[in-house]
């Protein structure tokens, strides 16, 4: 049975299914294949997966990051995870609450990024501002979880504007 989450989202005043909240290595057909058993949520050692709308697992980076340990994929019996694809379709991007964009010195996102995707370039007249290299960013959420002001968003790299 397929669950259409777009009607539920419309009635709740939200856009359709939010692909930026899916677990790693899942595709657009995630809601058609997931059984909502919760095994992946229980298996996640970082506890960044939780039961979201309709009981589907979603990822939340507020308290931690995805370390790509594959525990979620290993325990899942449904054909949901495809380890041959890129883990996440997004990359981090600085957004307006960012302290550095507001001329306040902060580089916590750079310090947390193991992939070295976040760099701060010195500039005259203001504190260094963050730049994210989308080719290096894994979308793991390490920078999101340490930001003191929610100054990083997730930009879906698969959507070209």
NUNUNU-324425 format. One record per residue: residue in three letters; y, x, z of N, C-alpha, C in turn. Coordinates in nm, 4 decimals. Atoms other than C-alpha are relative to their C-alpha. Layout:
# residues N
+--------+----------+----------+----------+----------+----------+----------+----------+----------+----------+
| residu |      n.y |      n.x |      n.z |     ca.y |     ca.x |     ca.z |      c.y |      c.x |      c.z |
+--------+----------+----------+----------+----------+----------+----------+----------+----------+----------+
|    Ala |        Y |        X |        Z |        Y |        X |        Z |        Y |        X |        Z |
...
+--------+----------+----------+----------+----------+----------+----------+----------+----------+----------+
//
This chain:
# residues 161
+--------+----------+----------+----------+----------+----------+----------+----------+----------+----------+
| residu |      n.y |      n.x |      n.z |     ca.y |     ca.x |     ca.z |      c.y |      c.x |      c.z |
+--------+----------+----------+----------+----------+----------+----------+----------+----------+----------+
|    Unk |  -0.1189 |   0.0837 |   0.0000 |   0.0000 |   0.0000 |   0.0000 |   0.1249 |   0.0879 |   0.0000 |
|    Unk |  -0.1234 |  -0.0752 |   0.0106 |   0.3411 |   0.1322 |  -0.0967 |   0.1086 |  -0.0692 |   0.0819 |
|    Unk |  -0.1073 |   0.0542 |  -0.0807 |   0.6355 |   0.0859 |   0.1372 |   0.1325 |   0.0301 |  -0.0670 |
|    Unk |  -0.1304 |  -0.0190 |   0.0601 |   0.9765 |   0.0330 |  -0.0175 |   0.1028 |   0.0086 |   0.1118 |
|    Unk |  -0.0956 |  -0.0188 |  -0.1091 |   1.2203 |   0.1816 |   0.2322 |   0.1441 |  -0.0257 |  -0.0423 |
|    Unk |  -0.1379 |   0.0179 |   0.0442 |   1.5276 |   0.1204 |   0.0171 |   0.0577 |  -0.1332 |   0.0474 |
|    Unk |  -0.0515 |   0.1282 |  -0.0491 |   1.5568 |  -0.2464 |   0.1209 |   0.0354 |   0.0092 |   0.1470 |
|    Unk |  -0.0268 |  -0.0173 |  -0.1421 |   1.5309 |  -0.1572 |   0.4885 |   0.1284 |   0.0806 |   0.0183 |
|    Unk |  -0.1178 |  -0.0849 |  -0.0113 |   1.7920 |   0.1148 |   0.4406 |   0.1263 |  -0.0745 |  -0.0392 |
|    Unk |  -0.1154 |   0.0782 |   0.0433 |   2.0253 |  -0.1198 |   0.2531 |   0.0448 |  -0.0945 |   0.1112 |
|    Unk |  -0.0338 |   0.0941 |  -0.1066 |   2.0092 |  -0.3771 |   0.5334 |   0.0551 |   0.0702 |   0.1237 |
|    Unk |  -0.0509 |  -0.0771 |  -0.1133 |   2.0775 |  -0.1060 |   0.7899 |   0.1296 |   0.0727 |  -0.0346 |
|    Unk |  -0.1242 |  -0.0626 |   0.0413 |   2.3792 |   0.0123 |   0.5905 |  -0.0139 |   0.1462 |  -0.0360 |
|    Unk |   0.0245 |  -0.1385 |   0.0395 |   2.2196 |   0.3394 |   0.4833 |  -0.0508 |   0.0023 |  -0.1423 |
|    Unk |   0.0565 |  -0.0101 |   0.1344 |   2.1351 |   0.4621 |   0.1356 |  -0.1517 |   0.0082 |   0.0058 |
|    Unk |   0.1454 |  -0.0024 |   0.0100 |   1.7745 |   0.4742 |   0.0158 |  -0.0643 |   0.1131 |   0.0776 |
|    Unk |   0.0696 |  -0.1017 |  -0.0770 |   1.5100 |   0.7111 |   0.1522 |   0.0713 |   0.1346 |  -0.0096 |
|    Unk |  -0.0737 |  -0.1255 |  -0.0065 |   1.6677 |   1.0343 |   0.2612 |  -0.0964 |   0.1164 |  -0.0198 |
|    Unk |   0.0942 |  -0.1084 |   0.0238 |   1.4718 |   1.3161 |   0.0976 |   0.0295 |   0.1239 |   0.0825 |
|    Unk |  -0.0315 |  -0.1181 |  -0.0794 |   1.6527 |   1.5699 |   0.3117 |  -0.0586 |  -0.0095 |   0.1400 |
|    Unk |   0.0625 |   0.0132 |  -0.1304 |   1.4576 |   1.4428 |   0.6104 |  -0.1513 |   0.0080 |  -0.0087 |
|    Unk |   0.1449 |  -0.0097 |   0.0166 |   1.1075 |   1.4836 |   0.4661 |  -0.0533 |   0.1295 |   0.0590 |
|    Unk |   0.0627 |  -0.1262 |  -0.0437 |   0.8654 |   1.7401 |   0.6099 |  -0.0073 |   0.0983 |  -0.1164 |
|    Unk |   0.0063 |  -0.0998 |   0.1079 |   0.8255 |   2.0652 |   0.4148 |  -0.1153 |  -0.0271 |  -0.0956 |
|    Unk |   0.1016 |   0.0058 |   0.1058 |   0.6235 |   2.0815 |   0.0929 |  -0.0392 |  -0.1419 |  -0.0406 |
|    Unk |   0.0285 |   0.1377 |   0.0420 |   0.6463 |   1.7063 |   0.0289 |   0.0926 |  -0.0373 |  -0.1140 |
|    Unk |  -0.0780 |   0.0397 |   0.1166 |   0.7739 |   1.5343 |  -0.2836 |   0.0537 |  -0.1411 |   0.0114 |
|    Unk |  -0.0583 |   0.1341 |   0.0037 |   0.9367 |   1.2091 |  -0.3873 |  -0.1026 |  -0.1092 |   0.0256 |
|    Unk |   0.1040 |   0.0995 |  -0.0219 |   0.6013 |   1.0297 |  -0.3648 |  -0.0521 |   0.0007 |   0.1433 |
|    Unk |   0.0399 |  -0.0146 |  -0.1392 |   0.5793 |   1.1114 |   0.0063 |  -0.0306 |  -0.1341 |   0.0668 |
|    Unk |   0.0204 |   0.1278 |  -0.0679 |   0.6177 |   0.7513 |   0.1271 |  -0.1165 |  -0.0789 |  -0.0583 |
|    Unk |   0.1154 |   0.0672 |   0.0597 |   0.3474 |   0.6346 |  -0.1147 |  -0.1320 |   0.0581 |   0.0506 |
|    Unk |   0.1239 |  -0.0674 |  -0.0379 |   0.0911 |   0.8863 |   0.0124 |  -0.0199 |   0.0151 |   0.1506 |
|    Unk |   0.0094 |  -0.0225 |  -0.1443 |   0.1691 |   0.9284 |   0.3836 |  -0.0608 |  -0.1219 |   0.0698 |
|    Unk |   0.0652 |   0.1090 |  -0.0745 |  -0.0516 |   0.7227 |   0.6171 |   0.0707 |  -0.0292 |   0.1314 |
|    Unk |  -0.0776 |   0.0153 |  -0.1237 |   0.1965 |   0.7565 |   0.9065 |  -0.0852 |   0.0162 |   0.1254 |
|    Unk |   0.0910 |  -0.0209 |  -0.1134 |  -0.0809 |   0.8790 |   1.1375 |   0.0650 |   0.0789 |   0.1135 |
|    Unk |  -0.0693 |  -0.0793 |  -0.1014 |   0.1517 |   1.1199 |   1.3210 |  -0.0657 |   0.1329 |   0.0317 |
|    Unk |   0.0670 |  -0.1275 |  -0.0267 |  -0.0879 |   1.4146 |   1.3092 |   0.0915 |   0.1195 |  -0.0234 |
|    Unk |  -0.0905 |  -0.1122 |   0.0292 |   0.1753 |   1.6402 |   1.1521 |   0.1062 |   0.0134 |   0.1083 |
|    Unk |  -0.0999 |  -0.0018 |  -0.1069 |   0.4264 |   1.5429 |   1.4210 |  -0.0585 |   0.0682 |   0.1233 |
|    Unk |   0.0666 |  -0.0597 |  -0.1167 |   0.1797 |   1.6340 |   1.6958 |  -0.0302 |   0.1476 |  -0.0201 |
|    Unk |   0.0401 |  -0.1378 |   0.0282 |   0.0799 |   1.9593 |   1.5245 |   0.1177 |   0.0971 |  -0.0071 |
|    Unk |  -0.1159 |  -0.0877 |   0.0200 |   0.4347 |   2.0959 |   1.4800 |   0.0340 |   0.0762 |   0.1285 |
|    Unk |  -0.0282 |  -0.0756 |  -0.1218 |   0.4746 |   2.3806 |   1.7326 |   0.1499 |   0.0109 |   0.0310 |
|    Unk |  -0.1451 |  -0.0074 |  -0.0231 |   0.8542 |   2.3873 |   1.6853 |   0.0584 |  -0.1345 |   0.0412 |
|    Unk |  -0.0411 |   0.1365 |  -0.0348 |   0.8746 |   2.0108 |   1.7485 |   0.1251 |  -0.0449 |  -0.0759 |
|    Unk |  -0.1099 |   0.0460 |   0.0834 |   1.1163 |   1.9564 |   1.4615 |  -0.0397 |  -0.1241 |  -0.0807 |
|    Unk |   0.0444 |   0.1231 |   0.0647 |   0.9038 |   1.6732 |   1.3162 |  -0.0066 |  -0.1116 |   0.1035 |
|    Unk |   0.0047 |   0.1161 |  -0.0887 |   0.9326 |   1.3260 |   1.4678 |  -0.0286 |  -0.1231 |  -0.0833 |
|    Unk |   0.0231 |   0.1259 |   0.0714 |   0.8396 |   0.9695 |   1.3799 |   0.1352 |  -0.0649 |  -0.0254 |
|    Unk |  -0.1275 |   0.0587 |   0.0380 |   1.1317 |   0.8238 |   1.1893 |  -0.0155 |  -0.1433 |  -0.0471 |
|    Unk |   0.0014 |   0.1362 |   0.0530 |   1.2030 |   0.5019 |   1.0000 |  -0.1356 |  -0.0352 |  -0.0577 |
|    Unk |   0.1270 |   0.0483 |   0.0517 |   0.8888 |   0.3041 |   0.9273 |  -0.1194 |   0.0798 |   0.0479 |
|    Unk |   0.1086 |  -0.0819 |  -0.0513 |   0.6799 |   0.5536 |   1.1250 |  -0.0274 |   0.1250 |  -0.0815 |
|    Unk |   0.0181 |  -0.1196 |   0.0826 |   0.7144 |   0.8210 |   0.8569 |   0.0526 |   0.1221 |   0.0739 |
|    Unk |  -0.0512 |  -0.1220 |  -0.0622 |   0.7489 |   1.1789 |   0.9805 |   0.1278 |   0.0459 |  -0.0683 |
|    Unk |  -0.1263 |  -0.0532 |   0.0484 |   1.0971 |   1.3196 |   0.9446 |   0.0268 |   0.1298 |   0.0737 |
|    Unk |  -0.0328 |  -0.1278 |  -0.0615 |   1.2454 |   1.6564 |   1.0233 |   0.1407 |  -0.0067 |   0.0577 |
|    Unk |  -0.1295 |  -0.0036 |  -0.0681 |   1.5317 |   1.7157 |   1.2647 |   0.0218 |   0.1432 |   0.0484 |
|    Unk |  -0.0272 |  -0.1387 |  -0.0337 |   1.6901 |   2.0574 |   1.3050 |   0.0921 |   0.0172 |   0.1198 |
|    Unk |  -0.0926 |  -0.0094 |  -0.1117 |   1.9069 |   1.9801 |   1.6063 |  -0.0448 |   0.0935 |   0.1108 |
|    Unk |   0.0510 |  -0.0818 |  -0.1098 |   1.6828 |   2.1665 |   1.8488 |  -0.0771 |   0.1239 |  -0.0446 |
|    Unk |   0.0784 |  -0.1144 |   0.0433 |   1.5032 |   2.4190 |   1.6322 |  -0.0067 |   0.0091 |  -0.1512 |
|    Unk |   0.0119 |  -0.0262 |   0.1427 |   1.3946 |   2.5383 |   1.2914 |  -0.1455 |  -0.0133 |  -0.0430 |
|    Unk |   0.1341 |  -0.0034 |   0.0566 |   1.0946 |   2.5150 |   1.0629 |  -0.0341 |   0.1461 |  -0.0262 |
|    Unk |   0.0413 |  -0.1392 |   0.0195 |   0.9060 |   2.8457 |   1.0714 |  -0.1026 |   0.0124 |  -0.1125 |
|    Unk |   0.0946 |   0.0014 |   0.1119 |   0.6830 |   2.7472 |   0.7775 |  -0.1395 |   0.0441 |   0.0433 |
|    Unk |   0.1310 |  -0.0375 |  -0.0540 |   0.3727 |   2.7870 |   0.9945 |  -0.1136 |  -0.0760 |  -0.0682 |
|    Unk |   0.0936 |   0.0836 |   0.0753 |   0.1965 |   2.5190 |   0.7839 |  -0.0910 |  -0.0846 |   0.0883 |
|    Unk |   0.0839 |   0.0806 |  -0.0887 |   0.0487 |   2.3462 |   1.0906 |   0.0009 |  -0.1467 |  -0.0435 |
|    Unk |  -0.0098 |   0.1389 |   0.0451 |   0.1721 |   2.0106 |   0.9567 |  -0.0897 |  -0.0236 |  -0.1213 |
|    Unk |   0.0810 |   0.0122 |   0.1212 |   0.0043 |   2.0671 |   0.6207 |  -0.1482 |   0.0176 |   0.0299 |
|    Unk |   0.1395 |  -0.0269 |  -0.0324 |  -0.3164 |   2.2022 |   0.7739 |  -0.0695 |  -0.1196 |   0.0640 |
|    Unk |   0.0621 |   0.1100 |  -0.0738 |  -0.3757 |   1.8964 |   0.9917 |  -0.0011 |  -0.1315 |  -0.0796 |
|    Unk |  -0.0137 |   0.1253 |   0.0748 |  -0.2827 |   1.6305 |   0.7327 |  -0.1202 |  -0.0235 |  -0.0920 |
|    Unk |   0.1146 |   0.0347 |   0.0854 |  -0.5749 |   1.4519 |   0.5647 |   0.0435 |  -0.0716 |  -0.1276 |
|    Unk |  -0.0517 |   0.0675 |   0.1202 |  -0.3566 |   1.2642 |   0.3127 |   0.0507 |   0.1052 |  -0.0992 |
|    Unk |  -0.0474 |  -0.0966 |   0.1011 |  -0.2531 |   1.4310 |  -0.0159 |   0.1530 |   0.0089 |  -0.0046 |
|    Unk |  -0.1459 |   0.0018 |  -0.0138 |   0.1054 |   1.4645 |   0.1069 |   0.0622 |   0.1365 |  -0.0238 |
|    Unk |  -0.0579 |  -0.1344 |   0.0043 |   0.1624 |   1.8392 |   0.1287 |  -0.0512 |   0.0776 |  -0.1210 |
|    Unk |   0.0331 |  -0.0833 |   0.1146 |   0.1708 |   2.0667 |  -0.1755 |   0.0606 |   0.1380 |   0.0249 |
|    Unk |  -0.0486 |  -0.1319 |  -0.0388 |   0.1986 |   2.4287 |  -0.0624 |   0.0391 |   0.0874 |  -0.1181 |
|    Unk |  -0.0425 |  -0.0766 |   0.1176 |   0.2600 |   2.5444 |  -0.4197 |   0.1466 |  -0.0242 |  -0.0338 |
|    Unk |  -0.1412 |   0.0295 |   0.0258 |   0.6061 |   2.3877 |  -0.4220 |   0.0874 |   0.0676 |   0.1042 |
|    Unk |  -0.0967 |  -0.0524 |  -0.0958 |   0.9188 |   2.5140 |  -0.2503 |  -0.0007 |  -0.0935 |   0.1211 |
|    Unk |   0.0116 |   0.0794 |  -0.1223 |   0.9154 |   2.3979 |   0.1121 |   0.1046 |  -0.1116 |   0.0074 |
|    Unk |  -0.1070 |   0.0991 |  -0.0092 |   1.2513 |   2.2184 |   0.1032 |   0.0855 |   0.0027 |  -0.1263 |
|    Unk |  -0.0831 |   0.0040 |   0.1213 |   1.4694 |   2.1010 |  -0.1879 |   0.1479 |   0.0271 |   0.0276 |
|    Unk |  -0.1404 |  -0.0161 |  -0.0365 |   1.7925 |   2.1850 |  -0.0042 |   0.0302 |   0.1415 |   0.0454 |
|    Unk |  -0.0492 |  -0.1227 |  -0.0618 |   2.0018 |   2.4744 |   0.1157 |   0.1175 |  -0.0372 |   0.0900 |
|    Unk |  -0.1097 |   0.0246 |  -0.0929 |   2.2553 |   2.4966 |   0.3957 |   0.1335 |   0.0187 |  -0.0710 |
|    Unk |  -0.1354 |  -0.0147 |   0.0527 |   2.6230 |   2.4573 |   0.3182 |   0.0998 |  -0.0288 |   0.1127 |
|    Unk |  -0.0994 |   0.0251 |  -0.1045 |   2.9246 |   2.4873 |   0.5517 |   0.0766 |  -0.1294 |  -0.0280 |
|    Unk |  -0.0780 |   0.1241 |   0.0105 |   3.1044 |   2.1579 |   0.6182 |   0.1162 |   0.0054 |   0.0989 |
|    Unk |  -0.1290 |  -0.0073 |  -0.0678 |   3.4425 |   2.0820 |   0.7714 |  -0.0028 |   0.0252 |   0.1508 |
|    Unk |  -0.0102 |  -0.0353 |  -0.1422 |   3.3612 |   2.0929 |   1.1439 |  -0.0224 |   0.1481 |   0.0284 |
|    Unk |   0.0294 |  -0.1432 |  -0.0169 |   3.2633 |   2.4604 |   1.0903 |   0.1196 |   0.0708 |   0.0649 |
|    Unk |  -0.1077 |  -0.0688 |  -0.0713 |   3.4633 |   2.6707 |   1.3344 |   0.0701 |   0.1028 |  -0.0882 |
|    Unk |  -0.0605 |  -0.1028 |   0.0863 |   3.5173 |   2.9547 |   1.0842 |   0.0889 |  -0.0628 |  -0.1070 |
|    Unk |  -0.0855 |   0.0680 |   0.0984 |   3.6540 |   2.7073 |   0.8276 |   0.1285 |  -0.0515 |   0.0641 |
|    Unk |  -0.1182 |   0.0428 |  -0.0746 |   3.8995 |   2.6026 |   1.0990 |   0.0692 |   0.1176 |   0.0685 |
|    Unk |  -0.0647 |  -0.1234 |  -0.0442 |   4.0079 |   2.9640 |   1.1595 |  -0.0323 |   0.0382 |   0.1449 |
|    Unk |   0.0483 |  -0.0395 |  -0.1330 |   3.8061 |   3.0083 |   1.4803 |  -0.1211 |   0.0902 |  -0.0232 |
|    Unk |   0.1079 |  -0.0963 |   0.0255 |   3.5786 |   3.3109 |   1.4933 |  -0.1342 |  -0.0519 |   0.0518 |
|    Unk |   0.1379 |   0.0371 |  -0.0335 |   3.2104 |   3.2139 |   1.4889 |  -0.0884 |   0.0476 |  -0.1140 |
|    Unk |   0.0956 |  -0.0440 |   0.1014 |   2.9149 |   3.3647 |   1.3072 |  -0.1428 |  -0.0276 |   0.0463 |
|    Unk |   0.1322 |   0.0293 |  -0.0550 |   2.6224 |   3.2037 |   1.4893 |  -0.1016 |  -0.0330 |  -0.1096 |
|    Unk |   0.0936 |   0.0335 |   0.1081 |   2.4706 |   3.0754 |   1.1633 |  -0.0522 |   0.1266 |  -0.0677 |
|    Unk |   0.0430 |  -0.1261 |   0.0601 |   2.4621 |   3.4259 |   1.0156 |  -0.0995 |   0.0714 |   0.0910 |
|    Unk |   0.0880 |  -0.0673 |  -0.0951 |   2.3005 |   3.5643 |   1.3309 |  -0.1387 |  -0.0643 |   0.0041 |
|    Unk |   0.1276 |   0.0718 |  -0.0079 |   2.0262 |   3.2988 |   1.3182 |  -0.0801 |   0.0045 |  -0.1289 |
|    Unk |   0.0646 |   0.0069 |   0.1316 |   1.9428 |   3.3380 |   0.9488 |  -0.0860 |   0.1229 |  -0.0279 |
|    Unk |   0.0923 |  -0.1106 |   0.0283 |   1.6328 |   3.5558 |   0.9047 |  -0.0012 |   0.0373 |  -0.1479 |
|    Unk |   0.0014 |  -0.0253 |   0.1441 |   1.6607 |   3.5235 |   0.5262 |   0.1273 |   0.0696 |  -0.0486 |
|    Unk |  -0.1281 |  -0.0624 |   0.0327 |   2.0120 |   3.6760 |   0.5339 |   0.0731 |  -0.0756 |  -0.1111 |
|    Unk |  -0.0657 |   0.0826 |   0.1013 |   2.1381 |   3.3850 |   0.3223 |   0.1446 |  -0.0304 |   0.0352 |
|    Unk |  -0.1365 |   0.0287 |  -0.0440 |   2.4561 |   3.3411 |   0.5276 |   0.0733 |   0.1317 |   0.0208 |
|    Unk |  -0.0842 |  -0.1195 |  -0.0112 |   2.7254 |   3.6044 |   0.4921 |   0.1421 |  -0.0437 |   0.0339 |
|    Unk |  -0.1410 |   0.0237 |  -0.0304 |   3.0794 |   3.6227 |   0.6264 |   0.0814 |   0.1101 |  -0.0651 |
|    Unk |  -0.0835 |  -0.0953 |   0.0720 |   3.3313 |   3.7892 |   0.3995 |   0.1381 |   0.0076 |   0.0673 |
|    Unk |  -0.1347 |  -0.0140 |  -0.0564 |   3.6486 |   3.9323 |   0.5539 |   0.1060 |  -0.0477 |  -0.1002 |
|    Unk |  -0.1091 |   0.0472 |   0.0856 |   3.9699 |   3.7810 |   0.4208 |   0.1319 |   0.0145 |   0.0759 |
|    Unk |  -0.1316 |  -0.0129 |  -0.0623 |   4.3382 |   3.8383 |   0.4860 |   0.0518 |  -0.1363 |   0.0444 |
|    Unk |  -0.0666 |   0.1203 |  -0.0463 |   4.5131 |   3.5770 |   0.6942 |  -0.0879 |  -0.1001 |   0.0724 |
|    Unk |   0.0863 |   0.0907 |  -0.0763 |   4.2088 |   3.4069 |   0.8441 |  -0.1307 |   0.0698 |   0.0354 |
|    Unk |   0.1274 |  -0.0599 |  -0.0413 |   3.8783 |   3.4760 |   1.0116 |  -0.0981 |  -0.0055 |  -0.1171 |
|    Unk |   0.0998 |   0.0046 |   0.1075 |   3.5788 |   3.5503 |   0.7882 |  -0.0636 |  -0.1387 |  -0.0100 |
|    Unk |   0.0567 |   0.1334 |   0.0247 |   3.4366 |   3.2345 |   0.6323 |  -0.1422 |   0.0120 |  -0.0523 |
|    Unk |   0.1406 |  -0.0086 |   0.0405 |   3.0699 |   3.1574 |   0.5742 |  -0.0198 |  -0.0291 |  -0.1483 |
|    Unk |   0.0452 |   0.0251 |   0.1363 |   2.9129 |   3.1785 |   0.2328 |  -0.1521 |  -0.0012 |   0.0050 |
|    Unk |   0.1451 |   0.0108 |   0.0015 |   2.5542 |   3.0653 |   0.1766 |  -0.0498 |   0.0271 |  -0.1409 |
|    Unk |   0.0635 |  -0.0292 |   0.1287 |   2.3482 |   3.2133 |  -0.1035 |  -0.1159 |  -0.0982 |  -0.0163 |
|    Unk |   0.1052 |   0.1016 |   0.0138 |   2.1408 |   2.9147 |  -0.2224 |  -0.1331 |   0.0562 |  -0.0479 |
|    Unk |   0.1248 |  -0.0608 |   0.0455 |   1.8867 |   3.1471 |  -0.3816 |  -0.0775 |   0.0650 |   0.1145 |
|    Unk |   0.0653 |  -0.0606 |  -0.1158 |   1.8135 |   3.3136 |  -0.0473 |  -0.0335 |  -0.1014 |   0.1092 |
|    Unk |   0.0183 |   0.0996 |  -0.1056 |   1.8372 |   3.0053 |   0.1737 |  -0.1339 |  -0.0721 |  -0.0160 |
|    Unk |   0.1303 |   0.0670 |   0.0017 |   1.4945 |   2.8635 |   0.2629 |   0.0085 |  -0.1452 |   0.0447 |
|    Unk |  -0.0147 |   0.1361 |  -0.0497 |   1.6326 |   2.5412 |   0.4124 |  -0.0671 |  -0.0232 |   0.1337 |
|    Unk |   0.0781 |   0.0091 |  -0.1243 |   1.4550 |   2.6169 |   0.7425 |   0.0724 |  -0.0678 |   0.1145 |
|    Unk |  -0.0768 |   0.0659 |  -0.1045 |   1.7377 |   2.4807 |   0.9587 |   0.0379 |   0.0892 |   0.1167 |
|    Unk |  -0.0344 |  -0.0894 |  -0.1108 |   1.7772 |   2.7876 |   1.1825 |   0.1507 |   0.0013 |   0.0252 |
|    Unk |  -0.1451 |  -0.0026 |  -0.0133 |   2.1502 |   2.7935 |   1.1143 |   0.0540 |  -0.1334 |   0.0515 |
|    Unk |  -0.0424 |   0.1337 |  -0.0416 |   2.1821 |   2.4177 |   1.1683 |  -0.0187 |  -0.0168 |   0.1502 |
|    Unk |   0.0315 |   0.0220 |  -0.1409 |   2.0184 |   2.4258 |   1.5102 |   0.0892 |   0.0795 |   0.0945 |
|    Unk |  -0.0834 |  -0.0817 |  -0.0895 |   2.2446 |   2.7005 |   1.6505 |   0.1494 |  -0.0285 |  -0.0130 |
|    Unk |  -0.1427 |   0.0263 |   0.0201 |   2.5770 |   2.5722 |   1.5173 |   0.0549 |  -0.0861 |   0.1139 |
|    Unk |  -0.0527 |   0.0749 |  -0.1146 |   2.7905 |   2.4572 |   1.8122 |   0.0747 |  -0.1286 |  -0.0375 |
|    Unk |  -0.0814 |   0.1163 |   0.0380 |   2.9807 |   2.1946 |   1.6085 |  -0.0575 |  -0.0787 |  -0.1179 |
|    Unk |   0.0602 |   0.0663 |   0.1163 |   2.7356 |   2.0660 |   1.3437 |   0.0776 |   0.0320 |  -0.1272 |
|    Unk |  -0.0811 |  -0.0440 |   0.1127 |   2.9266 |   2.2691 |   1.0859 |  -0.0794 |   0.0415 |  -0.1231 |
|    Unk |   0.0812 |  -0.0290 |   0.1182 |   2.6374 |   2.3046 |   0.8416 |  -0.0719 |  -0.1261 |  -0.0434 |
|    Unk |   0.0712 |   0.1129 |   0.0579 |   2.5017 |   2.0408 |   0.6118 |  -0.1125 |   0.0516 |  -0.0874 |
|    Unk |   0.1093 |  -0.0354 |   0.0899 |   2.1996 |   2.0369 |   0.3852 |   0.0307 |  -0.0608 |  -0.1370 |
|    Unk |  -0.0327 |   0.0428 |   0.1348 |   2.2804 |   2.0179 |   0.0153 |  -0.1260 |   0.0040 |  -0.0842 |
|    Unk |   0.1213 |   0.0093 |   0.0803 |   1.9992 |   1.8990 |  -0.2085 |   0.0202 |   0.0775 |  -0.1292 |
|    Unk |  -0.0138 |  -0.0865 |   0.1167 |   1.9576 |   2.1705 |  -0.4699 |  -0.0583 |  -0.0637 |  -0.1255 |
|    Unk |   0.0609 |   0.0631 |   0.1166 |   1.7544 |   1.9419 |  -0.6958 |   0.0921 |  -0.1012 |  -0.0652 |
|    Unk |  -0.0954 |   0.0947 |   0.0556 |   2.0512 |   1.7104 |  -0.7496 |   0.1183 |   0.0773 |  -0.0540 |
|    Unk |  -0.1133 |  -0.0678 |   0.0628 |   2.3033 |   1.8498 |  -0.9954 |   0.1114 |  -0.1002 |  -0.0232 |
|    Unk |  -0.1152 |   0.0913 |   0.0109 |   2.6477 |   1.6891 |  -0.9763 |   0.0841 |   0.0370 |  -0.1203 |
+--------+----------+----------+----------+----------+----------+----------+----------+----------+----------+
//
